[in-house]
Amino acid sequence: MTNKHSSKASPNGAIVYQIRLGGHLDRQWSDWFDGLTVTLADNGDTLLTGPVADQAALHGLLRKVRDLGMSLLSVVHVTEENLGGIP
């Protein structure tokens, strides 16, 4: 079976994700979110984008979002097809 979606992966093989949060989060939180890039969107959302080693690491990041009490709006597995939508 062939996968039609070409995954966007980092050099170490981790899959790239974009996590959208409701509200702005200071860029200083990047280290706490395992080095993900923190981007502040004009609409007031925060985008966390970067490679995630595996599903366990993704769940760990989502736990951190929960612990901050921020609204989780979306989690997107970044592929070549949807790469253009990332600021």
PyMOL Python script that loads the backbone (N, CA, C, O; Angstrom):
from pymol import cmd

cmd.read_pdbstr("""\
ATOM      1  N   MET A   1       0.847  -1.174   0.000  1.00  0.00           N
ATOM      2  CA  MET A   1       0.000   0.000   0.000  1.00  0.00           C
ATOM      3  C   MET A   1       0.887   1.231   0.000  1.00  0.00           C
ATOM      4  O   MET A   1       1.822   1.320   0.796  1.00  0.00           O
ATOM      5  N   THR A   2       0.610   2.167  -0.870  1.00  0.00           N
ATOM      6  CA  THR A   2       1.406   3.371  -0.993  1.00  0.00           C
ATOM      7  C   THR A   2       0.741   4.509  -0.246  1.00  0.00           C
ATOM      8  O   THR A   2      -0.472   4.693  -0.337  1.00  0.00           O
ATOM      9  N   ASN A   3       1.539   5.282   0.498  1.00  0.00           N
ATOM     10  CA  ASN A   3       1.044   6.453   1.202  1.00  0.00           C
ATOM     11  C   ASN A   3       1.072   7.634   0.251  1.00  0.00           C
ATOM     12  O   ASN A   3       2.139   8.015  -0.229  1.00  0.00           O
ATOM     13  N   LYS A   4      -0.101   8.225  -0.031  1.00  0.00           N
ATOM     14  CA  LYS A   4      -0.176   9.346  -0.947  1.00  0.00           C
ATOM     15  C   LYS A   4       0.385  10.626  -0.351  1.00  0.00           C
ATOM     16  O   LYS A   4       0.814  11.520  -1.081  1.00  0.00           O
ATOM     17  N   HIS A   5       0.382  10.715   0.961  1.00  0.00           N
ATOM     18  CA  HIS A   5       0.859  11.919   1.622  1.00  0.00           C
ATOM     19  C   HIS A   5       2.345  11.789   1.933  1.00  0.00           C
ATOM     20  O   HIS A   5       2.779  10.857   2.609  1.00  0.00           O
ATOM     21  N   SER A   6       3.099  12.732   1.431  1.00  0.00           N
ATOM     22  CA  SER A   6       4.527  12.742   1.683  1.00  0.00           C
ATOM     23  C   SER A   6       4.778  13.444   3.009  1.00  0.00           C
ATOM     24  O   SER A   6       4.510  14.639   3.128  1.00  0.00           O
ATOM     25  N   SER A   7       5.286  12.729   4.006  1.00  0.00           N
ATOM     26  CA  SER A   7       5.526  13.304   5.318  1.00  0.00           C
ATOM     27  C   SER A   7       6.675  14.282   5.291  1.00  0.00           C
ATOM     28  O   SER A   7       7.659  14.093   4.577  1.00  0.00           O
ATOM     29  N   LYS A   8       6.535  15.322   6.072  1.00  0.00           N
ATOM     30  CA  LYS A   8       7.620  16.271   6.278  1.00  0.00           C
ATOM     31  C   LYS A   8       8.339  15.781   7.525  1.00  0.00           C
ATOM     32  O   LYS A   8       7.794  15.871   8.625  1.00  0.00           O
ATOM     33  N   ALA A   9       9.536  15.270   7.377  1.00  0.00           N
ATOM     34  CA  ALA A   9      10.288  14.738   8.508  1.00  0.00           C
ATOM     35  C   ALA A   9      11.591  15.497   8.659  1.00  0.00           C
ATOM     36  O   ALA A   9      12.140  16.020   7.689  1.00  0.00           O
ATOM     37  N   SER A  10      12.075  15.549   9.887  1.00  0.00           N
ATOM     38  CA  SER A  10      13.358  16.179  10.156  1.00  0.00           C
ATOM     39  C   SER A  10      14.471  15.209   9.770  1.00  0.00           C
ATOM     40  O   SER A  10      14.201  14.040   9.495  1.00  0.00           O
ATOM     41  N   PRO A  11      15.712  15.678   9.747  1.00  0.00           N
ATOM     42  CA  PRO A  11      16.823  14.794   9.371  1.00  0.00           C
ATOM     43  C   PRO A  11      16.944  13.543  10.238  1.00  0.00           C
ATOM     44  O   PRO A  11      17.431  12.516   9.766  1.00  0.00           O
ATOM     45  N   ASN A  12      16.501  13.612  11.519  1.00  0.00           N
ATOM     46  CA  ASN A  12      16.616  12.442  12.393  1.00  0.00           C
ATOM     47  C   ASN A  12      15.415  11.507  12.266  1.00  0.00           C
ATOM     48  O   ASN A  12      15.305  10.535  13.012  1.00  0.00           O
ATOM     49  N   GLY A  13      14.505  11.800  11.315  1.00  0.00           N
ATOM     50  CA  GLY A  13      13.373  10.928  11.073  1.00  0.00           C
ATOM     51  C   GLY A  13      12.126  11.279  11.858  1.00  0.00           C
ATOM     52  O   GLY A  13      11.090  10.636  11.685  1.00  0.00           O
ATOM     53  N   ALA A  14      12.202  12.297  12.727  1.00  0.00           N
ATOM     54  CA  ALA A  14      11.026  12.706  13.484  1.00  0.00           C
ATOM     55  C   ALA A  14      10.016  13.359  12.545  1.00  0.00           C
ATOM     56  O   ALA A  14      10.395  13.975  11.549  1.00  0.00           O
ATOM     57  N   ILE A  15       8.760  13.224  12.857  1.00  0.00           N
ATOM     58  CA  ILE A  15       7.691  13.810  12.060  1.00  0.00           C
ATOM     59  C   ILE A  15       7.443  15.242  12.537  1.00  0.00           C
ATOM     60  O   ILE A  15       7.478  15.518  13.737  1.00  0.00           O
ATOM     61  N   VAL A  16       7.195  16.146  11.593  1.00  0.00           N
ATOM     62  CA  VAL A  16       6.953  17.545  11.927  1.00  0.00           C
ATOM     63  C   VAL A  16       5.458  17.740  12.195  1.00  0.00           C
ATOM     64  O   VAL A  16       4.610  17.306  11.416  1.00  0.00           O
ATOM     65  N   TYR A  17       5.159  18.401  13.314  1.00  0.00           N
ATOM     66  CA  TYR A  17       3.792  18.713  13.705  1.00  0.00           C
ATOM     67  C   TYR A  17       3.638  20.215  13.887  1.00  0.00           C
ATOM     68  O   TYR A  17       4.602  20.933  14.153  1.00  0.00           O
ATOM     69  N   GLN A  18       2.390  20.673  13.737  1.00  0.00           N
ATOM     70  CA  GLN A  18       2.027  22.040  14.083  1.00  0.00           C
ATOM     71  C   GLN A  18       0.876  21.945  15.080  1.00  0.00           C
ATOM     72  O   GLN A  18      -0.162  21.345  14.801  1.00  0.00           O
ATOM     73  N   ILE A  19       1.082  22.544  16.237  1.00  0.00           N
ATOM     74  CA  ILE A  19       0.074  22.554  17.295  1.00  0.00           C
ATOM     75  C   ILE A  19      -0.423  23.991  17.420  1.00  0.00           C
ATOM     76  O   ILE A  19       0.364  24.907  17.658  1.00  0.00           O
ATOM     77  N   ARG A  20      -1.729  24.183  17.260  1.00  0.00           N
ATOM     78  CA  ARG A  20      -2.312  25.530  17.339  1.00  0.00           C
ATOM     79  C   ARG A  20      -3.017  25.687  18.683  1.00  0.00           C
ATOM     80  O   ARG A  20      -3.859  24.873  19.061  1.00  0.00           O
ATOM     81  N   LEU A  21      -2.651  26.758  19.398  1.00  0.00           N
ATOM     82  CA  LEU A  21      -3.220  27.057  20.706  1.00  0.00           C
ATOM     83  C   LEU A  21      -3.986  28.362  20.656  1.00  0.00           C
ATOM     84  O   LEU A  21      -3.601  29.281  19.932  1.00  0.00           O
ATOM     85  N   GLY A  22      -5.063  28.457  21.414  1.00  0.00           N
ATOM     86  CA  GLY A  22      -5.810  29.698  21.528  1.00  0.00           C
ATOM     87  C   GLY A  22      -5.109  30.610  22.514  1.00  0.00           C
ATOM     88  O   GLY A  22      -4.882  30.225  23.661  1.00  0.00           O
ATOM     89  N   GLY A  23      -4.763  31.811  22.086  1.00  0.00           N
ATOM     90  CA  GLY A  23      -4.056  32.765  22.945  1.00  0.00           C
ATOM     91  C   GLY A  23      -2.584  32.808  22.612  1.00  0.00           C
ATOM     92  O   GLY A  23      -2.029  31.886  22.013  1.00  0.00           O
ATOM     93  N   HIS A  24      -1.965  33.904  23.016  1.00  0.00           N
ATOM     94  CA  HIS A  24      -0.532  34.066  22.752  1.00  0.00           C
ATOM     95  C   HIS A  24       0.303  33.509  23.894  1.00  0.00           C
ATOM     96  O   HIS A  24      -0.020  33.684  25.068  1.00  0.00           O
ATOM     97  N   LEU A  25       1.358  32.850  23.531  1.00  0.00           N
ATOM     98  CA  LEU A  25       2.325  32.273  24.453  1.00  0.00           C
ATOM     99  C   LEU A  25       3.661  32.917  24.133  1.00  0.00           C
ATOM    100  O   LEU A  25       4.046  32.983  22.965  1.00  0.00           O
ATOM    101  N   ASP A  26       4.374  33.393  25.138  1.00  0.00           N
ATOM    102  CA  ASP A  26       5.671  34.026  24.896  1.00  0.00           C
ATOM    103  C   ASP A  26       6.639  33.073  24.229  1.00  0.00           C
ATOM    104  O   ASP A  26       6.618  31.869  24.484  1.00  0.00           O
ATOM    105  N   ARG A  27       7.488  33.618  23.373  1.00  0.00           N
ATOM    106  CA  ARG A  27       8.470  32.792  22.647  1.00  0.00           C
ATOM    107  C   ARG A  27       9.452  32.097  23.588  1.00  0.00           C
ATOM    108  O   ARG A  27      10.073  31.104  23.210  1.00  0.00           O
ATOM    109  N   GLN A  28       9.596  32.606  24.801  1.00  0.00           N
ATOM    110  CA  GLN A  28      10.516  31.997  25.771  1.00  0.00           C
ATOM    111  C   GLN A  28      10.109  30.574  26.145  1.00  0.00           C
ATOM    112  O   GLN A  28      10.910  29.841  26.723  1.00  0.00           O
ATOM    113  N   TRP A  29       8.877  30.169  25.825  1.00  0.00           N
ATOM    114  CA  TRP A  29       8.397  28.831  26.131  1.00  0.00           C
ATOM    115  C   TRP A  29       8.923  27.779  25.169  1.00  0.00           C
ATOM    116  O   TRP A  29       8.662  26.591  25.360  1.00  0.00           O
ATOM    117  N   SER A  30       9.653  28.183  24.145  1.00  0.00           N
ATOM    118  CA  SER A  30      10.155  27.248  23.143  1.00  0.00           C
ATOM    119  C   SER A  30      10.957  26.110  23.777  1.00  0.00           C
ATOM    120  O   SER A  30      10.786  24.951  23.399  1.00  0.00           O
ATOM    121  N   ASP A  31      11.815  26.423  24.724  1.00  0.00           N
ATOM    122  CA  ASP A  31      12.619  25.379  25.381  1.00  0.00           C
ATOM    123  C   ASP A  31      11.734  24.383  26.126  1.00  0.00           C
ATOM    124  O   ASP A  31      11.984  23.178  26.089  1.00  0.00           O
ATOM    125  N   TRP A  32      10.711  24.881  26.795  1.00  0.00           N
ATOM    126  CA  TRP A  32       9.822  24.007  27.558  1.00  0.00           C
ATOM    127  C   TRP A  32       9.061  23.071  26.629  1.00  0.00           C
ATOM    128  O   TRP A  32       8.712  21.954  27.010  1.00  0.00           O
ATOM    129  N   PHE A  33       8.806  23.534  25.412  1.00  0.00           N
ATOM    130  CA  PHE A  33       8.136  22.709  24.414  1.00  0.00           C
ATOM    131  C   PHE A  33       9.149  22.016  23.516  1.00  0.00           C
ATOM    132  O   PHE A  33       8.940  21.902  22.308  1.00  0.00           O
ATOM    133  N   ASP A  34      10.230  21.559  24.095  1.00  0.00           N
ATOM    134  CA  ASP A  34      11.237  20.732  23.415  1.00  0.00           C
ATOM    135  C   ASP A  34      11.800  21.369  22.149  1.00  0.00           C
ATOM    136  O   ASP A  34      12.097  20.670  21.180  1.00  0.00           O
ATOM    137  N   GLY A  35      11.950  22.704  22.154  1.00  0.00           N
ATOM    138  CA  GLY A  35      12.575  23.400  21.042  1.00  0.00           C
ATOM    139  C   GLY A  35      11.680  23.673  19.851  1.00  0.00           C
ATOM    140  O   GLY A  35      12.161  24.120  18.811  1.00  0.00           O
ATOM    141  N   LEU A  36      10.376  23.410  19.981  1.00  0.00           N
ATOM    142  CA  LEU A  36       9.462  23.740  18.881  1.00  0.00           C
ATOM    143  C   LEU A  36       9.488  25.250  18.644  1.00  0.00           C
ATOM    144  O   LEU A  36       9.683  26.030  19.576  1.00  0.00           O
ATOM    145  N   THR A  37       9.293  25.647  17.409  1.00  0.00           N
ATOM    146  CA  THR A  37       9.245  27.057  17.059  1.00  0.00           C
ATOM    147  C   THR A  37       7.913  27.631  17.520  1.00  0.00           C
ATOM    148  O   THR A  37       6.854  27.081  17.220  1.00  0.00           O
ATOM    149  N   VAL A  38       7.972  28.742  18.252  1.00  0.00           N
ATOM    150  CA  VAL A  38       6.768  29.418  18.731  1.00  0.00           C
ATOM    151  C   VAL A  38       6.506  30.597  17.806  1.00  0.00           C
ATOM    152  O   VAL A  38       7.328  31.507  17.695  1.00  0.00           O
ATOM    153  N   THR A  39       5.345  30.573  17.139  1.00  0.00           N
ATOM    154  CA  THR A  39       4.952  31.645  16.226  1.00  0.00           C
ATOM    155  C   THR A  39       3.646  32.240  16.717  1.00  0.00           C
ATOM    156  O   THR A  39       2.682  31.518  16.972  1.00  0.00           O
ATOM    157  N   LEU A  40       3.617  33.566  16.849  1.00  0.00           N
ATOM    158  CA  LEU A  40       2.410  34.258  17.276  1.00  0.00           C
ATOM    159  C   LEU A  40       1.636  34.694  16.041  1.00  0.00           C
ATOM    160  O   LEU A  40       2.118  35.512  15.257  1.00  0.00           O
ATOM    161  N   ALA A  41       0.442  34.151  15.867  1.00  0.00           N
ATOM    162  CA  ALA A  41      -0.392  34.482  14.707  1.00  0.00           C
ATOM    163  C   ALA A  41      -1.128  35.798  14.960  1.00  0.00           C
ATOM    164  O   ALA A  41      -1.389  36.168  16.105  1.00  0.00           O
ATOM    165  N   ASP A  42      -1.452  36.489  13.884  1.00  0.00           N
ATOM    166  CA  ASP A  42      -2.150  37.773  13.974  1.00  0.00           C
ATOM    167  C   ASP A  42      -3.531  37.650  14.618  1.00  0.00           C
ATOM    168  O   ASP A  42      -4.037  38.618  15.186  1.00  0.00           O
ATOM    169  N   ASN A  43      -4.135  36.477  14.534  1.00  0.00           N
ATOM    170  CA  ASN A  43      -5.483  36.289  15.084  1.00  0.00           C
ATOM    171  C   ASN A  43      -5.474  35.985  16.581  1.00  0.00           C
ATOM    172  O   ASN A  43      -6.526  35.724  17.164  1.00  0.00           O
ATOM    173  N   GLY A  44      -4.300  36.014  17.206  1.00  0.00           N
ATOM    174  CA  GLY A  44      -4.204  35.763  18.639  1.00  0.00           C
ATOM    175  C   GLY A  44      -3.829  34.343  19.011  1.00  0.00           C
ATOM    176  O   GLY A  44      -3.656  34.045  20.192  1.00  0.00           O
ATOM    177  N   ASP A  45      -3.699  33.458  18.030  1.00  0.00           N
ATOM    178  CA  ASP A  45      -3.303  32.078  18.293  1.00  0.00           C
ATOM    179  C   ASP A  45      -1.785  31.964  18.389  1.00  0.00           C
ATOM    180  O   ASP A  45      -1.053  32.848  17.944  1.00  0.00           O
ATOM    181  N   THR A  46      -1.330  30.874  18.971  1.00  0.00           N
ATOM    182  CA  THR A  46       0.085  30.520  19.000  1.00  0.00           C
ATOM    183  C   THR A  46       0.262  29.222  18.232  1.00  0.00           C
ATOM    184  O   THR A  46      -0.512  28.282  18.408  1.00  0.00           O
ATOM    185  N   LEU A  47       1.282  29.167  17.377  1.00  0.00           N
ATOM    186  CA  LEU A  47       1.608  27.957  16.637  1.00  0.00           C
ATOM    187  C   LEU A  47       2.920  27.399  17.170  1.00  0.00           C
ATOM    188  O   LEU A  47       3.921  28.112  17.245  1.00  0.00           O
ATOM    189  N   LEU A  48       2.914  26.145  17.533  1.00  0.00           N
ATOM    190  CA  LEU A  48       4.119  25.425  17.927  1.00  0.00           C
ATOM    191  C   LEU A  48       4.427  24.475  16.783  1.00  0.00           C
ATOM    192  O   LEU A  48       3.624  23.594  16.475  1.00  0.00           O
ATOM    193  N   THR A  49       5.577  24.642  16.152  1.00  0.00           N
ATOM    194  CA  THR A  49       5.897  23.855  14.963  1.00  0.00           C
ATOM    195  C   THR A  49       7.287  23.258  15.085  1.00  0.00           C
ATOM    196  O   THR A  49       8.229  23.933  15.500  1.00  0.00           O
ATOM    197  N   GLY A  50       7.408  21.984  14.721  1.00  0.00           N
ATOM    198  CA  GLY A  50       8.726  21.361  14.703  1.00  0.00           C
ATOM    199  C   GLY A  50       8.645  19.851  14.759  1.00  0.00           C
ATOM    200  O   GLY A  50       7.562  19.269  14.816  1.00  0.00           O
ATOM    201  N   PRO A  51       9.824  19.222  14.743  1.00  0.00           N
ATOM    202  CA  PRO A  51       9.880  17.765  14.755  1.00  0.00           C
ATOM    203  C   PRO A  51       9.527  17.184  16.120  1.00  0.00           C
ATOM    204  O   PRO A  51       9.903  17.719  17.164  1.00  0.00           O
ATOM    205  N   VAL A  52       8.799  16.083  16.080  1.00  0.00           N
ATOM    206  CA  VAL A  52       8.419  15.349  17.288  1.00  0.00           C
ATOM    207  C   VAL A  52       8.871  13.907  17.080  1.00  0.00           C
ATOM    208  O   VAL A  52       8.525  13.282  16.077  1.00  0.00           O
ATOM    209  N   ALA A  53       9.636  13.386  18.020  1.00  0.00           N
ATOM    210  CA  ALA A  53      10.286  12.085  17.860  1.00  0.00           C
ATOM    211  C   ALA A  53       9.321  10.941  17.613  1.00  0.00           C
ATOM    212  O   ALA A  53       9.567  10.099  16.751  1.00  0.00           O
ATOM    213  N   ASP A  54       8.213  10.901  18.369  1.00  0.00           N
ATOM    214  CA  ASP A  54       7.274   9.785  18.254  1.00  0.00           C
ATOM    215  C   ASP A  54       5.964  10.159  18.934  1.00  0.00           C
ATOM    216  O   ASP A  54       5.813  11.277  19.426  1.00  0.00           O
ATOM    217  N   GLN A  55       5.024   9.232  18.963  1.00  0.00           N
ATOM    218  CA  GLN A  55       3.714   9.500  19.550  1.00  0.00           C
ATOM    219  C   GLN A  55       3.802   9.793  21.042  1.00  0.00           C
ATOM    220  O   GLN A  55       3.048  10.621  21.552  1.00  0.00           O
ATOM    221  N   ALA A  56       4.710   9.129  21.747  1.00  0.00           N
ATOM    222  CA  ALA A  56       4.867   9.393  23.179  1.00  0.00           C
ATOM    223  C   ALA A  56       5.310  10.835  23.411  1.00  0.00           C
ATOM    224  O   ALA A  56       4.823  11.495  24.330  1.00  0.00           O
ATOM    225  N   ALA A  57       6.228  11.324  22.585  1.00  0.00           N
ATOM    226  CA  ALA A  57       6.687  12.710  22.706  1.00  0.00           C
ATOM    227  C   ALA A  57       5.553  13.684  22.377  1.00  0.00           C
ATOM    228  O   ALA A  57       5.426  14.720  23.030  1.00  0.00           O
ATOM    229  N   LEU A  58       4.734  13.366  21.379  1.00  0.00           N
ATOM    230  CA  LEU A  58       3.596  14.208  21.034  1.00  0.00           C
ATOM    231  C   LEU A  58       2.624  14.293  22.208  1.00  0.00           C
ATOM    232  O   LEU A  58       2.151  15.379  22.545  1.00  0.00           O
ATOM    233  N   HIS A  59       2.328  13.165  22.825  1.00  0.00           N
ATOM    234  CA  HIS A  59       1.426  13.162  23.980  1.00  0.00           C
ATOM    235  C   HIS A  59       2.019  13.962  25.137  1.00  0.00           C
ATOM    236  O   HIS A  59       1.284  14.614  25.878  1.00  0.00           O
ATOM    237  N   GLY A  60       3.337  13.918  25.297  1.00  0.00           N
ATOM    238  CA  GLY A  60       3.995  14.719  26.323  1.00  0.00           C
ATOM    239  C   GLY A  60       3.818  16.213  26.064  1.00  0.00           C
ATOM    240  O   GLY A  60       3.581  16.983  26.995  1.00  0.00           O
ATOM    241  N   LEU A  61       3.934  16.622  24.804  1.00  0.00           N
ATOM    242  CA  LEU A  61       3.716  18.030  24.458  1.00  0.00           C
ATOM    243  C   LEU A  61       2.274  18.441  24.729  1.00  0.00           C
ATOM    244  O   LEU A  61       2.021  19.533  25.237  1.00  0.00           O
ATOM    245  N   LEU A  62       1.335  17.569  24.394  1.00  0.00           N
ATOM    246  CA  LEU A  62      -0.075  17.879  24.630  1.00  0.00           C
ATOM    247  C   LEU A  62      -0.388  17.960  26.119  1.00  0.00           C
ATOM    248  O   LEU A  62      -1.251  18.736  26.529  1.00  0.00           O
ATOM    249  N   ARG A  63       0.298  17.172  26.925  1.00  0.00           N
ATOM    250  CA  ARG A  63       0.152  17.265  28.388  1.00  0.00           C
ATOM    251  C   ARG A  63       0.619  18.627  28.884  1.00  0.00           C
ATOM    252  O   ARG A  63       0.014  19.210  29.784  1.00  0.00           O
ATOM    253  N   LYS A  64       1.695  19.128  28.294  1.00  0.00           N
ATOM    254  CA  LYS A  64       2.202  20.452  28.682  1.00  0.00           C
ATOM    255  C   LYS A  64       1.195  21.543  28.341  1.00  0.00           C
ATOM    256  O   LYS A  64       1.009  22.482  29.115  1.00  0.00           O
ATOM    257  N   VAL A  65       0.546  21.422  27.187  1.00  0.00           N
ATOM    258  CA  VAL A  65      -0.497  22.381  26.804  1.00  0.00           C
ATOM    259  C   VAL A  65      -1.614  22.342  27.845  1.00  0.00           C
ATOM    260  O   VAL A  65      -2.080  23.383  28.307  1.00  0.00           O
ATOM    261  N   ARG A  66      -2.033  21.142  28.205  1.00  0.00           N
ATOM    262  CA  ARG A  66      -3.081  20.979  29.220  1.00  0.00           C
ATOM    263  C   ARG A  66      -2.661  21.603  30.542  1.00  0.00           C
ATOM    264  O   ARG A  66      -3.449  22.297  31.185  1.00  0.00           O
ATOM    265  N   ASP A  67      -1.414  21.355  30.949  1.00  0.00           N
ATOM    266  CA  ASP A  67      -0.931  21.873  32.227  1.00  0.00           C
ATOM    267  C   ASP A  67      -0.888  23.397  32.264  1.00  0.00           C
ATOM    268  O   ASP A  67      -1.039  24.000  33.326  1.00  0.00           O
ATOM    269  N   LEU A  68      -0.681  24.020  31.104  1.00  0.00           N
ATOM    270  CA  LEU A  68      -0.701  25.485  31.033  1.00  0.00           C
ATOM    271  C   LEU A  68      -2.120  26.040  31.044  1.00  0.00           C
ATOM    272  O   LEU A  68      -2.317  27.231  31.285  1.00  0.00           O
ATOM    273  N   GLY A  69      -3.097  25.198  30.789  1.00  0.00           N
ATOM    274  CA  GLY A  69      -4.482  25.635  30.758  1.00  0.00           C
ATOM    275  C   GLY A  69      -4.850  26.362  29.471  1.00  0.00           C
ATOM    276  O   GLY A  69      -5.842  27.089  29.427  1.00  0.00           O
ATOM    277  N   MET A  70      -4.048  26.166  28.419  1.00  0.00           N
ATOM    278  CA  MET A  70      -4.340  26.815  27.140  1.00  0.00           C
ATOM    279  C   MET A  70      -5.302  25.962  26.327  1.00  0.00           C
ATOM    280  O   MET A  70      -5.367  24.744  26.489  1.00  0.00           O
ATOM    281  N   SER A  71      -6.041  26.623  25.456  1.00  0.00           N
ATOM    282  CA  SER A  71      -6.979  25.913  24.580  1.00  0.00           C
ATOM    283  C   SER A  71      -6.223  25.284  23.422  1.00  0.00           C
ATOM    284  O   SER A  71      -5.509  25.970  22.691  1.00  0.00           O
ATOM    285  N   LEU A  72      -6.381  23.981  23.257  1.00  0.00           N
ATOM    286  CA  LEU A  72      -5.812  23.264  22.127  1.00  0.00           C
ATOM    287  C   LEU A  72      -6.793  23.370  20.975  1.00  0.00           C
ATOM    288  O   LEU A  72      -7.915  22.873  21.066  1.00  0.00           O
ATOM    289  N   LEU A  73      -6.375  24.019  19.880  1.00  0.00           N
ATOM    290  CA  LEU A  73      -7.265  24.219  18.740  1.00  0.00           C
ATOM    291  C   LEU A  73      -7.072  23.165  17.665  1.00  0.00           C
ATOM    292  O   LEU A  73      -8.041  22.714  17.054  1.00  0.00           O
ATOM    293  N   SER A  74      -5.808  22.762  17.427  1.00  0.00           N
ATOM    294  CA  SER A  74      -5.569  21.724  16.424  1.00  0.00           C
ATOM    295  C   SER A  74      -4.172  21.151  16.557  1.00  0.00           C
ATOM    296  O   SER A  74      -3.264  21.782  17.098  1.00  0.00           O
ATOM    297  N   VAL A  75      -4.026  19.934  16.047  1.00  0.00           N
ATOM    298  CA  VAL A  75      -2.735  19.269  15.924  1.00  0.00           C
ATOM    299  C   VAL A  75      -2.678  18.755  14.495  1.00  0.00           C
ATOM    300  O   VAL A  75      -3.521  17.959  14.082  1.00  0.00           O
ATOM    301  N   VAL A  76      -1.679  19.213  13.737  1.00  0.00           N
ATOM    302  CA  VAL A  76      -1.578  18.853  12.329  1.00  0.00           C
ATOM    303  C   VAL A  76      -0.240  18.179  12.064  1.00  0.00           C
ATOM    304  O   VAL A  76       0.819  18.712  12.396  1.00  0.00           O
ATOM    305  N   HIS A  77      -0.308  17.002  11.463  1.00  0.00           N
ATOM    306  CA  HIS A  77       0.883  16.307  10.980  1.00  0.00           C
ATOM    307  C   HIS A  77       1.256  17.020   9.686  1.00  0.00           C
ATOM    308  O   HIS A  77       0.508  16.953   8.711  1.00  0.00           O
ATOM    309  N   VAL A  78       2.385  17.692   9.660  1.00  0.00           N
ATOM    310  CA  VAL A  78       2.773  18.505   8.508  1.00  0.00           C
ATOM    311  C   VAL A  78       3.258  17.604   7.382  1.00  0.00           C
ATOM    312  O   VAL A  78       4.162  16.787   7.555  1.00  0.00           O
ATOM    313  N   THR A  79       2.631  17.776   6.223  1.00  0.00           N
ATOM    314  CA  THR A  79       3.021  17.041   5.021  1.00  0.00           C
ATOM    315  C   THR A  79       3.395  18.050   3.944  1.00  0.00           C
ATOM    316  O   THR A  79       3.167  19.249   4.103  1.00  0.00           O
ATOM    317  N   GLU A  80       3.957  17.572   2.874  1.00  0.00           N
ATOM    318  CA  GLU A  80       4.306  18.455   1.755  1.00  0.00           C
ATOM    319  C   GLU A  80       3.067  19.171   1.227  1.00  0.00           C
ATOM    320  O   GLU A  80       3.152  20.314   0.778  1.00  0.00           O
ATOM    321  N   GLU A  81       1.900  18.491   1.280  1.00  0.00           N
ATOM    322  CA  GLU A  81       0.671  19.072   0.757  1.00  0.00           C
ATOM    323  C   GLU A  81       0.186  20.245   1.588  1.00  0.00           C
ATOM    324  O   GLU A  81      -0.315  21.222   1.030  1.00  0.00           O
ATOM    325  N   ASN A  82       0.322  20.176   2.924  1.00  0.00           N
ATOM    326  CA  ASN A  82      -0.184  21.257   3.756  1.00  0.00           C
ATOM    327  C   ASN A  82       0.901  22.183   4.276  1.00  0.00           C
ATOM    328  O   ASN A  82       0.629  23.030   5.127  1.00  0.00           O
ATOM    329  N   LEU A  83       2.107  22.044   3.792  1.00  0.00           N
ATOM    330  CA  LEU A  83       3.238  22.868   4.228  1.00  0.00           C
ATOM    331  C   LEU A  83       3.001  24.339   3.924  1.00  0.00           C
ATOM    332  O   LEU A  83       3.426  25.200   4.694  1.00  0.00           O
ATOM    333  N   GLY A  84       2.336  24.644   2.824  1.00  0.00           N
ATOM    334  CA  GLY A  84       2.103  26.029   2.442  1.00  0.00           C
ATOM    335  C   GLY A  84       1.265  26.796   3.433  1.00  0.00           C
ATOM    336  O   GLY A  84       1.328  28.025   3.449  1.00  0.00           O
ATOM    337  N   GLY A  85       0.478  26.129   4.265  1.00  0.00           N
ATOM    338  CA  GLY A  85      -0.375  26.809   5.235  1.00  0.00           C
ATOM    339  C   GLY A  85       0.319  27.189   6.514  1.00  0.00           C
ATOM    340  O   GLY A  85      -0.310  27.758   7.406  1.00  0.00           O
ATOM    341  N   ILE A  86       1.597  26.894   6.633  1.00  0.00           N
ATOM    342  CA  ILE A  86       2.327  27.212   7.857  1.00  0.00           C
ATOM    343  C   ILE A  86       3.078  28.514   7.674  1.00  0.00           C
ATOM    344  O   ILE A  86       3.853  28.674   6.731  1.00  0.00           O
ATOM    345  N   PRO A  87       2.837  29.457   8.602  1.00  0.00           N
ATOM    346  CA  PRO A  87       3.539  30.748   8.484  1.00  0.00           C
ATOM    347  C   PRO A  87       5.014  30.621   8.731  1.00  0.00           C
ATOM    348  O   PRO A  87       5.738  31.614   8.668  1.00  0.00           O
TER     349      PRO A  87
END
""", "prot")
cmd.dss("prot")
cmd.show_as("cartoon", "prot")
cmd.util.cbc("prot")
cmd.orient("prot")
